Amino acid sequence: MAPELMETERLLLRVEHEDAAARVLDLYLRNRDEFEAYEPTRPEGFYTEDFHRQVLRREYNMYLSEQFLRYHLYFKEQPEYCVGSLNFNIRNDGNIFCEIGYKIEHTLWNQGVATEAVVAGIEIMQDYYPITRVDARILGTNKKSRHLVKKLGFVFMCEEPQSANILGKDVDITRYTLAL
């Protein structure tokens, strides 16, 4: 099992417990418009502390069972101010692989924060889980994310027509993969 706390040059990557719900909610509130443009339509109650407390509890249990790993991201100088998250949904279709997801505070876009977190996360997955590949499902209009995964060696795998609901509309997703 991956450690609950990891460090990179600038970042702390921390598996959070439910007592971090207010910090996590704050990240979503500060970045609501930017995140909603690229992520699935939010369920009712999403922008409440109670919702995030429940999610963090469920994610921590999935972490313990080695089905899911989400690190919340913090700069070392600001260990209580959440600036993003990085998650891995661990799958098994005969080969163990994972799907990666990440989000970074919009004021930090184009500053290498996502690259630093994703590189560290993939290294952690390789060190602690017997995965064979990492997949990234990305909305076609998310040019920054497509650029990031291509820069890290991910290659096009397939189109997934109308496989996500973003802002109430069914949209196409592109799947990229990184063989390990």
PABA-294669 format. One record per residue: x, y, z of N, C-alpha, C in turn; chain. Coordinates in steps of 0.001 Angstrom, whole numbers, plus 500000, padded with zeros to 6 digits. Example, Ala and Ser with C-alpha at 12.3 -4.5 7.8 and 13.67 -1.06 7.14 Angstrom:
REM residues 2
NODE   n.px   n.py   n.pz  ca.px  ca.py  ca.pz   c.px   c.py   c.pz cadena
NODE 513190 494310 507800 512300 495500 507800 513200 496700 507800      A
NODE 512850 497750 507080 513670 498940 507140 512900 500030 507870      A
//
This chain:
REM residues 180
NODE   n.px   n.py   n.pz  ca.px  ca.py  ca.pz   c.px   c.py   c.pz cadena
NODE 500843 498822 500000 500000 500000 500000 500890 501244 500000      A
NODE 500499 502213 499224 501248 503464 499132 501190 504215 500465      A
NODE 502228 504968 500785 502216 505759 502026 501159 506858 501981      A
NODE 500699 507260 503158 499697 508325 503241 500284 509705 502963      A
NODE 501589 509846 503096 502229 511134 502869 503481 510930 502030      A
NODE 503587 511687 500952 504768 511674 500086 505153 513124 499822      A
NODE 506407 513320 499427 506893 514659 499117 507564 514670 497752      A
NODE 507444 515801 497088 508212 516075 495884 509070 517292 496206      A
NODE 509680 517844 495204 510513 519027 495440 509729 520152 496114      A
NODE 508509 520419 495614 507711 521526 496146 506466 521107 496908      A
NODE 506024 519873 496703 504691 519479 497144 504680 518432 498246      A
NODE 503592 518470 499024 503197 517380 499905 502016 516695 499232      A
NODE 502057 515387 499113 500955 514592 498586 500414 513815 499778      A
NODE 499161 514064 500148 498636 513507 501387 497281 512843 501162      A
NODE 497162 511593 501621 495869 510914 501661 495120 511531 502840      A
NODE 493972 512109 502558 493255 512835 503604 492192 511973 504283      A
NODE 491909 512344 505516 490834 511757 506300 489657 512727 506261      A
NODE 488537 512308 506777 487328 513121 506692 487444 514463 507396      A
NODE 488392 514613 508322 488544 515903 509005 489119 516988 508089      A
NODE 489508 516629 506867 490013 517604 505890 488908 518111 504960      A
NODE 487673 517781 505237 486568 518123 504332 486484 519618 504029      A
NODE 486699 520465 505010 486603 521914 504774 487691 522381 503816      A
NODE 488916 521856 503954 490007 522230 503042 489708 521786 501615      A
NODE 489198 520568 501487 488891 520037 500153 487748 520827 499528      A
NODE 486710 521088 500287 485594 521887 499774 486086 523259 499318      A
NODE 486971 523868 500078 487506 525180 499722 488189 525144 498350      A
NODE 488936 524077 498077 489562 523927 496750 488501 523960 495650      A
NODE 487433 523200 495826 486373 523158 494815 485644 524494 494693      A
NODE 485405 525158 495790 484716 526451 495733 485567 527500 495028      A
NODE 486867 527526 495308 487758 528509 494675 487891 528277 493176      A
NODE 487682 527049 492728 487932 526668 491336 486682 526134 490645      A
NODE 485541 526490 491154 484276 525915 490681 484114 526014 489163      A
NODE 484222 527190 488614 484004 527368 487170 485037 526602 486349      A
NODE 486280 526673 486753 487354 526014 485994 487221 524497 486051      A
NODE 486937 523939 487221 486814 522487 487335 485555 521972 486629      A
NODE 484442 522682 486791 483192 522201 486190 483255 522157 484667      A
NODE 484119 522962 484065 484228 522966 482602 484807 521660 482066      A
NODE 485495 520878 482908 486182 519673 482445 485781 518398 483175      A
NODE 484956 518495 484201 484639 517332 485028 483162 516997 484958      A
NODE 482812 515752 485336 481402 515338 485285 480496 516266 486090      A
NODE 479259 516357 485641 478249 517174 486300 478164 516778 487776      A
NODE 478150 517761 488638 478177 517541 490080 476815 517067 490601      A
NODE 476835 516127 491553 475572 515711 492174 475067 516778 493136      A
NODE 473808 516669 493497 473223 517591 494455 473997 517498 495773      A
NODE 474239 518622 496388 474938 518658 497662 476452 518641 497558      A
NODE 476980 518624 496335 478429 518527 496149 479180 519639 496870      A
NODE 478658 520834 496829 479376 521976 497413 479024 522165 498892      A
NODE 479054 521053 499635 478845 521103 501082 479969 520335 501768      A
NODE 480263 520741 502981 481303 520066 503750 480905 518620 504064      A
NODE 479629 518408 504350 479167 517051 504662 479394 516107 503481      A
NODE 479129 516576 502268 479365 515751 501074 480829 515320 501014      A
NODE 481727 516241 501195 483154 515929 501085 483641 515084 502262      A
NODE 483039 515241 503424 483376 514386 504553 483042 512923 504206      A
NODE 481866 512710 503630 481459 511360 503242 482366 510792 502146      A
NODE 482702 511617 501169 483589 511168 500082 484963 510793 500633      A
NODE 485508 511629 501486 486830 511348 502059 486809 510055 502878      A
NODE 485738 509816 503614 485615 508575 504385 485589 507368 503445      A
NODE 484784 507453 502385 484679 506355 501414 486009 506147 500678      A
NODE 486655 507229 500259 487937 507112 499557 489018 506530 500470      A
NODE 488996 506890 501741 490011 506343 502645 489819 504831 502803      A
NODE 488582 504384 502908 488324 502941 502984 488757 502228 501714      A
NODE 488554 502858 500558 489002 502268 499290 490529 502262 499209      A
NODE 491165 503270 499775 492630 503306 499863 493123 502120 500681      A
NODE 492483 501887 501822 492888 500775 502687 492726 499422 501994      A
NODE 491732 499313 501112 491510 498051 500386 492274 498006 499063      A
NODE 493107 499030 498817 493966 499127 497633 493187 499122 496313      A
NODE 492021 499792 496331 491221 499957 495124 491325 501366 494553      A
NODE 491778 502300 495371 491746 503710 494999 492788 504455 495826      A
NODE 493403 505438 495210 494370 506284 495906 494151 507723 495457      A
NODE 493867 508606 496416 493792 510042 496107 494727 510781 497061      A
NODE 495644 511509 496447 496480 512423 497212 495932 513828 497018      A
NODE 495778 514557 498112 495506 515985 498009 496861 516671 498050      A
NODE 496964 517752 497315 498248 518409 497075 498346 519720 497843      A
NODE 499528 519927 498426 499809 521126 499211 501236 521556 498921      A
NODE 501481 522838 498898 502863 523298 498874 503439 523080 500263      A
NODE 504711 522732 500329 505344 522455 501622 505235 523646 502570      A
NODE 505297 524863 502012 505215 526066 502856 503802 526345 503347      A
NODE 502803 525721 502720 501398 525939 503102 500701 524579 503243      A
NODE 501039 523810 504274 500552 522441 504380 499071 522290 504719      A
NODE 498353 523378 504899 496915 523297 505177 496083 523932 504064      A
NODE 496718 524404 502992 496013 525059 501880 496074 524130 500673      A
NODE 494972 523437 500429 494917 522438 499358 494930 523120 497989      A
NODE 495876 522692 497115 496005 523295 495787 495664 522319 494663      A
NODE 495212 521123 495027 494836 520179 493981 494684 518775 494518      A
NODE 494430 517869 493586 494385 516453 493954 494827 515611 492777      A
NODE 495241 514409 493110 495739 513435 492145 495183 512095 492574      A
NODE 494463 511408 491674 493878 510135 492081 494140 509035 491065      A
NODE 494104 507818 491586 494285 506615 490786 493186 505628 491151      A
NODE 492388 505273 490170 491351 504267 490341 491937 502955 489828      A
NODE 492160 502010 490714 492856 500778 490361 491857 499769 489810      A
NODE 492145 499237 488631 491245 498326 487902 491954 497011 487621      A
NODE 491143 495995 487326 491707 494701 486962 490838 494072 485879      A
NODE 491355 494072 484652 490664 493425 483529 491453 492202 483079      A
NODE 492109 491557 484017 493055 490489 483713 494472 490997 483902      A
NODE 494666 492273 483654 495902 492987 483961 495528 494118 484913      A
NODE 496349 494344 485903 496054 495429 486844 496561 496734 486247      A
NODE 495657 497700 486128 496017 499018 485615 495274 500055 486437      A
NODE 495497 501316 486158 494771 502355 486874 494405 503486 485926      A
NODE 493375 504208 486324 492977 505432 485631 493382 506593 486524      A
NODE 494052 507552 485929 494526 508717 486668 493564 509885 486478      A
NODE 493446 510676 487512 492709 511933 487440 493456 512963 488260      A
NODE 493359 514205 487891 494051 515251 488644 493359 516575 488415      A
NODE 493519 517444 489374 493018 518819 489259 493953 519711 490048      A
NODE 494213 520878 489503 495138 521831 490107 494451 523192 490189      A
NODE 494656 523858 491292 494187 525238 491472 494448 526024 490187      A
NODE 493416 526680 489656 493561 527320 488344 494622 528421 488321      A
NODE 494887 529053 489453 495911 530101 489473 497316 529515 489353      A
NODE 497429 528191 489435 498736 527531 489338 498931 526807 488010      A
NODE 497972 526919 487105 498110 526274 485801 499356 526824 485099      A
NODE 500012 525994 484330 501220 526341 483552 502422 526680 484436      A
NODE 502457 526133 485635 503602 526355 486521 504289 525049 486908      A
NODE 503955 523960 486211 504614 522679 486455 504093 521894 487644      A
NODE 503071 522392 488314 502549 521711 489500 501921 520375 489110      A
NODE 501099 520365 488075 500464 519116 487636 501518 518109 487183      A
NODE 502490 518553 486427 503547 517649 485960 504277 517038 487144      A
NODE 504659 517861 488107 505372 517373 489286 504541 516338 490048      A
NODE 503257 516614 490225 502378 515698 490961 502148 514402 490188      A
NODE 501876 514501 488890 501590 513306 488087 502818 512400 487999      A
NODE 503987 512969 487770 505220 512160 487713 505415 511425 489040      A
NODE 505256 512131 490150 505415 511498 491467 504365 510415 491677      A
NODE 503142 510698 491286 502069 509727 491461 502293 508448 490676      A
NODE 502747 508574 489443 503009 507382 488628 504152 506570 489240      A
NODE 505172 507254 489743 506270 506540 490410 505761 505795 491644      A
NODE 504889 506419 492406 504312 505769 493588 503514 504534 493170      A
NODE 502698 504674 492134 501897 503535 491678 502802 502382 491245      A
NODE 503875 502679 490543 504803 501631 490112 505491 500972 491304      A
NODE 505810 501748 492321 506538 501224 493478 505662 500365 494396      A
NODE 504356 500663 494466 503517 500027 495470 502397 499135 494926      A
NODE 502153 499170 493624 501064 498376 493047 501578 497683 491780      A
NODE 501086 496482 491495 501568 495743 490316 500830 496151 489031      A
NODE 500824 497447 488730 500073 497921 487563 500895 497764 486282      A
NODE 500182 497583 485183 500829 497418 483882 500715 498665 483010      A
NODE 499751 499538 483362 499584 500757 482580 498795 501781 483384      A
NODE 498863 503024 482922 498082 504116 483500 497267 504718 482358      A
NODE 495971 504814 482532 495096 505432 481539 494646 506801 482026      A
NODE 494467 507716 481081 493939 509048 481384 492770 509301 480439      A
NODE 491618 509608 480995 490428 509937 480198 490281 511455 480221      A
NODE 490348 512079 479042 490418 513537 478976 489387 514087 477996      A
NODE 488686 515100 478424 487758 515819 477567 488531 516459 476422      A
NODE 488014 516338 475201 488713 516835 474023 489093 518300 474075      A
NODE 488309 519122 474764 488610 520555 474823 489664 520898 475890      A
NODE 490086 519923 476671 491054 520178 477732 492477 520080 477161      A
NODE 492876 521118 476457 494165 521122 475764 495348 521010 476723      A
NODE 495270 521660 477872 496379 521614 478831 496610 520190 479329      A
NODE 495547 519488 479631 495686 518123 480131 496176 517182 479032      A
NODE 495668 517355 477828 496145 516525 476708 497644 516758 476486      A
NODE 498064 518009 476558 499479 518336 476393 500319 517672 477491      A
NODE 499841 517731 478720 500575 517151 479842 500789 515652 479649      A
NODE 499722 514908 479355 499897 513454 479255 500770 513068 478061      A
NODE 500647 513783 476965 501505 513490 475812 502972 513762 476149      A
NODE 503221 514855 476870 504581 515199 477281 505184 514098 478161      A
NODE 504334 513411 478934 504804 512368 479837 504845 510984 479187      A
NODE 504550 510922 477886 504675 509654 477167 503400 508871 476977      A
NODE 502268 509400 477403 500990 508736 477141 500717 508775 475643      A
NODE 500045 507754 475123 499670 507708 473717 498159 507530 473594      A
NODE 497627 507968 472471 496202 507831 472190 495815 506359 472243      A
NODE 494700 506076 472906 494192 504711 472965 492882 504581 472200      A
NODE 491896 505455 472506 490607 505379 471818 489747 506593 472152      A
NODE 488725 506763 471358 487686 507751 471639 486553 507030 472351      A
NODE 485942 507688 473297 484796 507146 474015 483630 508103 473800      A
NODE 482837 507853 472740 481752 508776 472390 480721 508928 473503      A
NODE 480375 510157 473777 479334 510520 474742 479444 509718 476036      A
NODE 480652 509615 476565 480884 508783 477747 480983 509570 479053      A
NODE 480796 510876 478985 480807 511684 480203 479747 512770 480085      A
NODE 479224 513169 481234 478255 514251 481268 478932 515446 481923      A
NODE 479174 516478 481113 479840 517690 481583 478850 518849 481413      A
NODE 478593 519541 482492 477661 520678 482480 476315 520288 481856      A
NODE 475874 519057 482164 474568 518587 481710 474521 518084 480284      A
NODE 475659 517974 479603 475685 517506 478216 476556 516256 478105      A
NODE 476113 515279 477333 476932 514107 477062 478018 514490 476071      A
NODE 479258 514195 476418 480404 514608 475603 481346 513438 475375      A
NODE 482177 513575 474336 483171 512566 474008 484405 512743 474889      A
NODE 485001 511622 475228 486225 511594 476025 487285 510861 475203      A
NODE 488522 511308 475303 489643 510611 474669 490427 509899 475747      A
NODE 490735 508636 475496 491535 507844 476444 492963 507748 475934      A
NODE 493893 508114 476823 495331 507977 476553 495855 506920 477510      A
NODE 496959 506264 477135 497517 505243 478000 499038 505336 478039      A
NODE 499579 504946 479175 501018 504891 479379 501353 503490 479834      A
NODE 502054 502741 478963 502475 501387 479318 503663 501470 480262      A
NODE 503666 500614 481258 504745 500627 482257 505597 499365 482133      A
//
